[in-house]
Each structure stands twice: as structure tokens, then as C-alpha cells.
Amino acid sequence: MRFTRAVGTVAALACALGAAAAAPASADVDTGRHGVSPRTQEARAVASYEAMQEHLYADDGSSLYLEHYPSKADDRTYSFEWPFSQAHIATLDLAGIPGRTGRGFADDLADRGVGQERFWNAGGGTTGLPGYDSYPRAPYGGGGDMFYDDNEWVALAKVQQYLDTGDDAALDRAEEIFDLVASGWDTDPTHPAPGGVFWTQATWSTDRNTVSTMPGAQLAARLYLITGDADYLRWAERMTDWTDRYLLAPDGLYWDNIKLDGSIDKTHWSYNQGVPVGTYTLLYQATGKAEYLRKAEAIAQASYQYYVTEGRLDGQPMFFNSIWFKNLLLLESVTGGHTYRDAMAAYADAQWRDVRDPETGLFPADGETTELLGQAAMVQIYATLAWPRGKASILY
């Protein structure tokens, strides 16, 4: 197992973690009215990451991960792209911590970049454009179906990397992935609710989802803000218009997907609320239109009521909640305030206290098995809580 952080840094963080465990949570200018200090969040992030590396990293030279710990009988040799992308983003978030700690993750982030390319299908999928398959390609696996949302998470991470480091290659890859996403737009006017981005290129699903269309809009908004190319802005508004028309529920939250027979899966997942919050925040920044900021705030308030006030948050997967929270931080980087950051800190405290196994440092949501997705999500949550408040402007 290869750990690249300086021993002194890890030891110092371990001391901070021990001190925090002995002290009650207190007010903090960086965390709002609730939560432990950014230093303790940093220590929790590093500890959770080290546990992920110890138990879920495939230490075989592949730069890939396992799906679960302990492994399940039907697990493949490596994890799928979606969990890998979240481990990649977790490493990116750690590298974004200011100072020595963040710099210490440079080699790990480079290793995630190597692993990420194990999924790259240069020959292209059904629309002829390259992208990331759902499973590693030869010699590490046989590849798999291409999912648009899988690719969008990678592209959004690439944009974050560009904004944080100026990495032009990361921006180029994000633009390349957006071309793939746009090729997944439903162009058949005879379909019920024509438009939207399909979830996958696989023939076994023809769903058009909030999670495949809104992250595409968020990516387009980011690319417009960076490049000034008006085509990206048009795509962002086209995608948000479609999602609002067909998947925005009367309660102000988003449903999951619409099928080609016109039926709608009306599940309210937390990440399906988070991405629109972030997208409308970026559209406000891109256009100056107050209506976009009002939409972002309305979705944030409705989802906060639904998940936090009404007590549904723990019923959502950790990896959906991390996306929701990070988009709320993006909103608060524009509007100010700390309501959503406080909720994120409270959730982080509860997971550390009630879910984390102190023996392994893992977060087994069912009490027994830890998903790579869930562990990576908690790393992301602790890492971004350790960021300076203003830095949240580069999140999703």
C-alpha cells in the first residue's frame, strides 16, 4: 500500500483528531454555528481516506479500486466507473485543502488520473464519440456500457481541477466529455417529453434522468463561464428548461426520470436536488439574471425542508448526500450564510459518531459492508468542510 503524505503531516492531523474527540463541538468562524474546526475536519478527511486506501485500493499496480469491503461474492475484480470517479473526486478534494496537507496528495491525485484512464474508450460508444466505459477496459477488464452521468461526474471533476490548478489538459477533457453528453440528447420529437439526456447508451434502458441532464447543464454552465462560448450557455439553458418542464415536481423537488412510455419515476433523491442548486447558481453567475439565483435558493430551501427539517436525510445514500451538500456550499459561496454548511457539519458529525467503525475507519452503511462510493463520499464531505469558505466556488 503506497501512502504519499508526509509522516509528520499525518501525525499532526492524528493529534488534532484525538484532541477533537475529547472536546465538544464548538462555534467556529469557518463552520458557522455548528461543528468542529476545519483542522478536525481535515484530520477526519485524511483518516477516512487512509482507511479507503487500506481496505479498498487494489494494490496490484492497476491504480484501481475494489467495490466493497469485505468483497461480496458477486463483486468483479475492480470497481465500476461511478465508484471510482467518486474516489477520484475525494482525492481531488483532499488535494484542494490549502497548505502542506493538500500538496501532500499530488502523487495520489496523479495515480487517480492513471486509474481513470483505465475506463477510457477512445473508439467511442454508440454515438461515435469517446468517453469512459462503466468498467475498466483491457487488460484490466472488458469495458462496459457507457453512462452519460458517469462521464459528467468525471468532467465536473476535471473542471474543478482546472479551476484549482490551471490544468489545461483537464479542461480539454471536460470539453471532450461535454460533446459526448450533447450527443446523448433525445432528438426524436415523437417521444413523450422529447428531449433530455439519456441515462446510458445501453439498450436495456431508455430513461432520461435528472441526473443525466442536469449535470450536463452544470458542466455546460461551467464551460461557458470559463470559455465564453455561447453554445455552452444555450445548452445549459436548454437542459434546465427540459428538466424543469418534465421532472420538477409540484413540491419544488425533482423526480428521478421519465421513460419513453411517458411514465415518471417520482423518487426524490438528494443528489437530484443538489445538482440543480449548483446549476442555477452558475447560471446566475453566467448571466446576472436574478431569477436563476431565486431558483437555486428555492430548490435549496425545499430540499432542506424535505431532508433535514422533516428528517429524511439518513434515508439517502451517503454518496447522494455528498453531492447535495457540495452544491449547497457552492450556493452559499454566492449568497453567504451558513445554514447549509451547518447541516453538512451536523451530518458529518453524526456519521463519524454513529456509522464509522473505529477499528477500520470505514463507514459501513449497513453495519457490515462498506461501499467504495460511501467511503469516498465521506472523504469528500470532511475534505470540503476543511476548505476555506470562499473556495467552495469551484465545487460542482
C-alpha positions as CSV (number, residue, x, y, z in Angstrom):
1,M,0.0,0.0,0.0
2,R,1.5,3.3,-1.1
3,F,0.8,6.4,1.1
4,T,2.4,9.6,-0.1
5,R,1.5,12.1,2.6
6,A,4.4,13.2,4.8
7,V,4.6,11.3,8.0
8,G,4.8,14.5,10.1
9,T,1.6,15.8,8.5
10,V,-0.3,12.7,9.2
11,A,0.9,12.6,12.7
12,A,-0.1,16.2,13.3
13,L,-3.5,15.5,12.0
14,A,-3.9,12.5,14.1
15,C,-3.1,14.6,17.2
16,A,-5.8,17.1,16.0
17,L,-8.3,14.3,15.6
18,G,-7.6,12.9,19.1
19,A,-8.0,16.3,20.6
20,A,-11.2,16.9,18.8
21,A,-12.6,13.5,20.0
22,A,-12.0,14.7,23.6
23,A,-13.6,18.1,23.1
24,P,-17.2,19.1,22.4
25,A,-18.1,20.7,19.1
26,S,-17.9,24.4,19.3
27,A,-18.7,27.6,17.4
28,D,-16.2,28.4,14.6
29,V,-16.0,31.2,12.2
30,D,-15.3,28.8,9.3
31,T,-18.0,26.3,10.1
32,G,-20.8,28.6,11.2
33,R,-22.7,27.9,14.4
34,H,-22.3,24.2,14.4
35,G,-19.4,21.8,14.0
36,V,-15.8,21.1,14.8
37,S,-12.9,23.2,13.5
38,P,-11.6,22.9,9.9
39,R,-8.5,21.3,11.3
40,T,-10.5,18.5,12.7
41,Q,-12.5,18.1,9.5
42,E,-9.1,17.9,7.7
43,A,-8.0,15.2,10.1
44,R,-11.2,13.2,9.6
45,A,-10.8,13.5,5.9
46,V,-7.3,12.2,5.9
47,A,-8.2,9.3,8.3
48,S,-11.2,8.3,6.2
49,Y,-9.0,8.4,3.1
50,E,-6.3,6.3,4.7
51,A,-9.0,3.7,5.6
52,M,-10.2,3.8,2.0
53,Q,-6.7,3.2,0.7
54,E,-6.0,0.4,3.2
55,H,-9.2,-1.6,2.6
56,L,-10.5,-0.7,-0.9
57,Y,-7.5,0.3,-3.0
58,A,-6.4,-2.6,-5.4
59,D,-2.7,-2.7,-4.5
60,D,-1.7,-4.6,-7.7
61,G,-0.3,-1.9,-9.9
62,S,-3.6,-1.2,-11.7
63,S,-4.4,2.1,-9.9
64,L,-7.9,0.9,-9.4
65,Y,-10.2,0.1,-6.5
66,L,-12.4,-2.7,-5.1
67,E,-16.2,-2.2,-5.0
68,H,-16.8,-3.3,-1.4
69,Y,-15.0,-4.2,1.8
70,P,-15.3,-7.0,2.6
71,S,-15.7,-8.1,-1.0
72,K,-19.1,-9.6,-2.0
73,A,-19.4,-12.9,-3.8
74,D,-20.5,-11.3,-7.0
75,D,-18.0,-8.5,-7.0
76,R,-15.8,-8.1,-10.0
77,T,-12.1,-7.7,-9.8
78,Y,-12.3,-3.9,-9.7
79,S,-15.0,-1.3,-9.0
80,F,-17.1,0.2,-11.7
81,E,-16.5,3.7,-13.0
82,W,-19.1,5.5,-10.9
83,P,-17.5,4.5,-7.6
84,F,-14.0,5.0,-9.0
85,S,-14.9,8.6,-10.1
86,Q,-16.0,9.4,-6.5
87,A,-12.7,8.1,-5.1
88,H,-11.0,10.2,-7.7
89,I,-13.0,13.3,-6.6
90,A,-12.3,12.5,-3.0
91,T,-8.6,12.7,-3.7
92,L,-9.1,15.9,-5.7
93,D,-11.0,17.4,-2.7
94,L,-8.1,16.4,-0.4
95,A,-5.6,18.0,-2.8
96,G,-7.6,21.2,-2.6
97,I,-7.0,21.6,1.1
98,P,-4.7,24.6,1.5
99,G,-1.1,24.1,2.6
100,R,1.0,21.1,3.3
101,T,-1.8,18.6,3.6
102,G,-3.3,19.4,0.2
103,R,0.2,19.4,-1.5
104,G,0.8,16.0,0.0
105,F,-1.9,14.5,-2.2
106,A,-0.3,15.4,-5.5
107,D,1.1,11.9,-6.2
108,D,-2.2,10.3,-5.1
109,L,-4.1,12.5,-7.5
110,A,-1.8,11.6,-10.3
111,D,-2.4,8.0,-9.5
112,R,-6.2,8.5,-9.7
113,G,-5.6,10.1,-13.1
114,V,-3.9,6.9,-14.2
115,G,-6.7,4.7,-12.9
116,Q,-9.3,7.0,-14.5
117,E,-7.9,6.3,-18.0
118,R,-8.3,2.5,-17.5
119,F,-12.0,3.2,-18.3
120,W,-11.4,5.4,-21.4
121,N,-13.0,4.2,-24.6
122,A,-11.1,6.1,-27.3
123,G,-13.0,4.2,-30.0
124,G,-16.3,5.7,-28.9
125,G,-19.7,4.4,-27.9
126,T,-22.9,4.2,-29.9
127,T,-22.9,7.9,-30.8
128,G,-19.3,7.6,-32.1
129,L,-17.7,9.8,-29.5
130,P,-15.2,8.7,-26.9
131,G,-15.9,8.5,-23.2
132,Y,-15.5,6.5,-20.1
133,D,-16.9,3.0,-20.0
134,S,-18.7,1.7,-16.9
135,Y,-15.9,-0.9,-16.2
136,P,-12.2,-0.9,-16.9
137,R,-11.1,-1.8,-20.4
138,A,-8.4,-4.4,-21.4
139,P,-6.2,-5.5,-20.0
140,Y,-8.0,-4.8,-16.7
141,G,-11.5,-5.7,-17.8
142,G,-13.8,-6.0,-20.7
143,G,-15.2,-2.4,-20.6
144,G,-18.9,-1.9,-20.3
145,D,-21.8,0.3,-21.2
146,M,-21.2,4.0,-21.4
147,F,-23.3,6.1,-19.0
148,Y,-23.7,9.8,-19.5
149,D,-23.9,10.6,-15.8
150,D,-20.7,8.6,-15.1
151,N,-18.9,10.8,-17.7
152,E,-20.4,14.0,-16.3
153,W,-19.0,13.4,-12.8
154,V,-15.6,13.0,-14.3
155,A,-16.0,16.1,-16.4
156,L,-17.1,18.2,-13.5
157,A,-14.1,16.9,-11.5
158,K,-11.8,17.9,-14.5
159,V,-13.3,21.4,-14.4
160,Q,-12.7,21.6,-10.6
161,Q,-9.1,20.5,-11.2
162,Y,-8.7,23.2,-13.9
163,L,-10.1,25.9,-11.7
164,D,-7.9,24.9,-8.8
165,T,-4.6,24.3,-10.7
166,G,-4.9,25.7,-14.2
167,D,-4.5,22.2,-15.8
168,D,-5.4,22.8,-19.4
169,A,-5.5,19.1,-20.2
170,A,-8.2,18.7,-17.6
171,L,-10.3,21.4,-19.2
172,D,-9.7,19.9,-22.7
173,R,-11.0,16.5,-21.4
174,A,-14.1,18.2,-19.8
175,E,-15.0,19.8,-23.2
176,E,-14.5,16.5,-24.9
177,I,-16.9,14.8,-22.5
178,F,-19.4,17.6,-23.0
179,D,-19.5,16.7,-26.7
180,L,-20.4,13.1,-25.7
181,V,-23.1,14.3,-23.3
182,A,-24.7,16.5,-26.0
183,S,-24.7,13.5,-28.4
184,G,-26.9,11.8,-25.8
185,W,-29.7,14.3,-26.2
186,D,-33.0,12.8,-27.2
187,T,-33.8,14.2,-30.7
188,D,-36.9,12.2,-31.5
189,P,-39.9,14.6,-31.5
190,T,-42.4,11.7,-31.3
191,H,-41.2,10.7,-27.9
192,P,-43.2,11.7,-24.8
193,A,-41.4,14.6,-23.3
194,P,-39.0,14.9,-26.2
195,G,-35.5,15.9,-25.2
196,G,-33.4,15.3,-22.2
197,V,-30.1,13.3,-22.0
198,F,-30.5,9.6,-21.8
199,W,-29.0,7.9,-18.8
200,T,-27.0,5.3,-20.7
201,Q,-26.2,4.2,-24.2
202,A,-27.1,0.6,-23.2
203,T,-30.2,-0.8,-25.0
204,W,-31.7,-2.1,-21.7
205,S,-32.6,1.5,-20.6
206,T,-34.2,4.4,-22.4
207,D,-34.7,6.6,-19.3
208,R,-34.0,10.3,-19.5
209,N,-32.9,11.4,-16.0
210,T,-32.5,14.4,-13.9
211,V,-29.0,13.0,-13.1
212,S,-28.0,12.7,-16.7
213,T,-29.5,16.0,-17.9
214,M,-28.8,18.5,-15.0
215,P,-25.1,17.6,-14.5
216,G,-24.8,18.2,-18.3
217,A,-26.3,21.6,-17.7
218,Q,-24.0,22.3,-14.8
219,L,-21.0,21.2,-16.9
220,A,-22.2,23.5,-19.8
221,A,-22.6,26.4,-17.4
222,R,-19.1,25.9,-16.0
223,L,-17.6,25.7,-19.5
224,Y,-19.4,28.9,-20.6
225,L,-18.0,30.7,-17.6
226,I,-14.5,29.6,-18.5
227,T,-14.6,29.9,-22.3
228,G,-17.3,32.4,-23.0
229,D,-18.6,30.1,-25.8
230,A,-22.3,30.9,-26.1
231,D,-23.1,27.4,-27.3
232,Y,-22.4,26.1,-23.8
233,L,-24.8,28.7,-22.3
234,R,-27.5,27.7,-24.8
235,W,-27.1,24.0,-23.9
236,A,-27.2,24.8,-20.2
237,E,-30.5,26.6,-20.5
238,R,-31.9,24.0,-22.9
239,M,-31.1,21.2,-20.4
240,T,-32.5,23.1,-17.4
241,D,-35.7,24.1,-19.3
242,W,-36.4,20.4,-20.2
243,T,-35.7,19.1,-16.7
244,D,-37.9,21.8,-15.1
245,R,-40.7,21.2,-17.6
246,Y,-40.9,17.4,-17.2
247,L,-39.2,16.4,-13.9
248,L,-39.8,19.3,-11.5
249,A,-42.5,18.1,-9.0
250,P,-45.2,20.4,-7.5
251,D,-43.4,20.3,-4.2
252,G,-40.4,22.1,-5.7
253,L,-38.2,19.0,-5.8
254,Y,-37.1,16.9,-8.8
255,W,-38.3,13.5,-9.8
256,D,-35.8,10.9,-11.0
257,N,-36.6,10.1,-14.6
258,I,-39.1,9.8,-17.4
259,K,-39.4,6.8,-19.6
260,L,-40.3,6.6,-23.3
261,D,-43.8,5.4,-22.4
262,G,-44.3,8.7,-20.6
263,S,-44.3,7.2,-17.0
264,I,-42.2,9.0,-14.4
265,D,-40.2,7.6,-11.5
266,K,-41.1,10.1,-8.8
267,T,-38.4,9.2,-6.3
268,H,-36.8,12.2,-4.7
269,W,-33.1,11.5,-4.4
270,S,-30.9,14.1,-2.7
271,Y,-28.3,14.4,-5.5
272,N,-31.1,15.2,-7.9
273,Q,-31.8,18.3,-5.8
274,G,-28.2,19.3,-5.3
275,V,-27.1,19.5,-9.0
276,P,-30.0,21.9,-9.9
277,V,-29.0,24.1,-7.0
278,G,-25.5,24.3,-8.3
279,T,-26.5,24.7,-11.9
280,Y,-28.8,27.6,-11.3
281,T,-26.1,29.2,-9.1
282,L,-23.7,29.0,-12.0
283,L,-26.3,30.3,-14.5
284,Y,-26.9,33.3,-12.2
285,Q,-23.2,34.0,-12.3
286,A,-23.1,33.5,-16.0
287,T,-26.0,35.7,-16.9
288,G,-26.6,38.0,-13.9
289,K,-30.3,37.0,-14.1
290,A,-31.8,37.2,-10.6
291,E,-34.4,34.6,-11.5
292,Y,-31.7,31.9,-11.7
293,L,-30.5,32.7,-8.2
294,R,-34.1,32.7,-6.9
295,K,-34.5,29.2,-8.4
296,A,-31.3,27.9,-6.8
297,E,-32.4,29.3,-3.4
298,A,-35.9,27.8,-3.8
299,I,-34.6,24.3,-4.6
300,A,-32.2,24.6,-1.7
301,Q,-34.9,25.6,0.7
302,A,-37.4,23.0,-0.4
303,S,-34.8,20.2,-0.2
304,Y,-33.5,21.4,3.2
305,Q,-37.1,21.2,4.4
306,Y,-37.6,17.8,2.9
307,Y,-34.4,16.1,4.0
308,V,-33.3,18.0,7.2
309,T,-36.3,19.5,8.8
310,E,-38.5,16.5,8.0
311,G,-35.8,14.0,8.9
312,R,-35.3,12.1,5.7
313,L,-31.6,12.7,5.2
314,D,-30.4,9.5,6.8
315,G,-32.6,7.6,4.3
316,Q,-30.5,8.8,1.5
317,P,-27.2,7.2,0.5
318,M,-24.0,9.0,1.7
319,F,-22.8,9.4,-1.9
320,F,-26.0,11.2,-2.9
321,N,-25.8,13.4,0.1
322,S,-22.2,14.5,-0.6
323,I,-23.3,15.8,-4.0
324,W,-26.3,17.6,-2.5
325,F,-24.2,19.2,0.3
326,K,-21.3,20.3,-2.0
327,N,-23.8,22.1,-4.3
328,L,-25.3,23.8,-1.3
329,L,-21.8,25.0,-0.4
330,L,-21.5,26.4,-3.9
331,L,-24.7,28.3,-3.4
332,E,-23.6,29.7,0.0
333,S,-20.3,30.8,-1.6
334,V,-22.5,33.3,-3.6
335,T,-25.3,34.1,-1.1
336,G,-23.4,33.9,2.2
337,G,-24.9,32.4,5.3
338,H,-24.1,29.1,6.9
339,T,-27.4,27.2,7.2
340,Y,-26.4,24.5,4.7
341,R,-22.9,24.3,5.9
342,D,-24.1,23.8,9.4
343,A,-26.4,21.0,8.2
344,M,-23.4,19.4,6.4
345,A,-21.3,19.6,9.5
346,A,-24.0,18.1,11.7
347,Y,-24.4,15.2,9.2
348,A,-20.6,14.7,9.1
349,D,-20.5,14.6,12.9
350,A,-23.4,12.1,13.1
351,Q,-21.7,9.8,10.5
352,W,-18.4,9.9,12.4
353,R,-20.2,9.2,15.7
354,D,-22.8,6.7,14.6
355,V,-21.7,4.9,11.4
356,R,-17.9,4.9,11.3
357,D,-16.2,1.8,12.6
358,P,-13.4,3.0,14.8
359,E,-11.5,-0.3,14.2
360,T,-11.2,0.1,10.5
361,G,-12.0,3.8,9.9
362,L,-14.7,2.7,7.4
363,F,-18.3,3.8,7.1
364,P,-20.4,0.6,6.7
365,A,-23.9,2.0,6.0
366,D,-25.5,-1.4,6.7
367,G,-23.3,-2.1,9.7
368,E,-21.2,-4.7,7.9
369,T,-20.1,-3.8,4.4
370,T,-18.5,-0.6,3.2
371,E,-19.1,0.6,-0.3
372,L,-16.3,2.5,-2.1
373,L,-19.0,5.0,-3.0
374,G,-19.9,5.7,0.6
375,Q,-16.3,5.9,1.9
376,A,-15.3,8.3,-0.9
377,A,-18.4,10.4,-0.2
378,M,-17.4,10.8,3.5
379,V,-13.8,11.8,2.4
380,Q,-15.4,14.4,0.2
381,I,-17.6,15.8,2.9
382,Y,-14.8,16.1,5.5
383,A,-12.3,17.5,3.0
384,T,-14.6,20.2,1.7
385,L,-15.7,21.2,5.2
386,A,-11.9,21.8,5.8
387,W,-11.7,24.2,2.8
388,P,-11.8,27.9,3.4
389,R,-15.4,29.0,2.8
390,G,-14.7,31.0,-0.3
391,K,-13.1,28.1,-2.1
392,A,-16.4,26.3,-2.4
393,S,-17.0,28.5,-5.5
394,I,-15.1,25.9,-7.6
395,L,-17.2,22.9,-6.5
396,Y,-19.5,21.2,-8.9
